[in-house]
Amino acid sequence: MSTNTQHSYKLSVKKATRRTRRRKMEEKCKSKKKLSQKLKALKNLIPSNNGDEVKTDELFKETADYIVFLRTRVLILQKLVEIYGNNTENNEHDVLL
């Protein structure tokens, strides 16, 4: 290879490396934006007593606690339906007596 060829080869490798780095940085930025959007959406779903500023690990803990709360609520409602039934005709009849 001649000196000019080596020099142009080195330049093209350098440019390709820069493009690759730039793409990786852009991809990182995009993935960070997506992640922050998803965390924001999760934060809007979970009732929080801590106000607006919640760390990510606290948000996940609050989410887990809220899931347990909702499961418990569903179980209680299912038991109430089992106990009192869901037949509206009998309930209306009981009120009239």
N, C-alpha and C positions, 0 to 999 in steps of 0.2 A: 504494500500500500504506500502510496506517496504521502507526503506530509500534508498536502491539501486534503486528500481523501481522509486521512486519519483525523484531521481537524474537523472536517464537516461531519464525520461519523460521531465524534465526541459531542459536537454541538447537537446533533439530532438525538443522541441518547440523553443528553441533558434536558432538552426540550420535552422529550417523551416522559422522562422522570418527573418533570415539573407538572405536566398535564395529569399524570397519574396521581401525584400528590394532591393536586387541585381537585380532581374528581373525588378522591377519598375524603377530603375536607368537606366538599359539598354534600356528599352522602352522609357524613357524620352530622352535619348541620340539619339536613332533612330528617334524619332519624331522631335527633334530639327534639326537633319541632314536633314530630309525630308523637313522641313519648310525652312531651309536656302537654300536648293537646289531650292525650288519653288520660293523663293524671288529672288534668283540670276537669274532664268529664266525670271521672270517678269521684273527685272531690265534690262535684255538684250533686251526685247521687247519695252521698253519705252525709247524714246530719252530723254536724260537728259542734262541740262546745268550745273548741279552742279558738274560734274566730277564723280569720282569713289565712293566717300564716300556719301551715301545717307541714311538717317535714314528711318526706316520702315514707320513711319507716313507720312513722306515727299514722299516716294515712292508711297504710296496709293493715296495721293493727286495728284501727277503727273500723276498717272495712270488714275484717274478720269478726270483730265483735258485733257489728251490725248484722252480718249474715247469721250468726248464732241467735241474736235477738229475733230476727224474722222467722227463723226455723222454729223457735220456741213458741212464738205467737201463732204460727200455723198449727202446731201440735195442740195448743190450748183450744183454738177454735174448732179443730177436728173433734176433740173430746167433748166440747160443748154441744156440737151437733149430734154426737153419739148419745149423749145424756138426754138432751131435750128433743132430739129428732128434728127433721127438717120438713115435716108434713104441715103445711099451712092450714089445711082444713081442720085438723084437730086443734090447733092453736086458736083458731077463730071460734071454734065451738067451746073451748074451755073459757074463753073470755066472756061469752054470753051467759054461761052458767054462773 
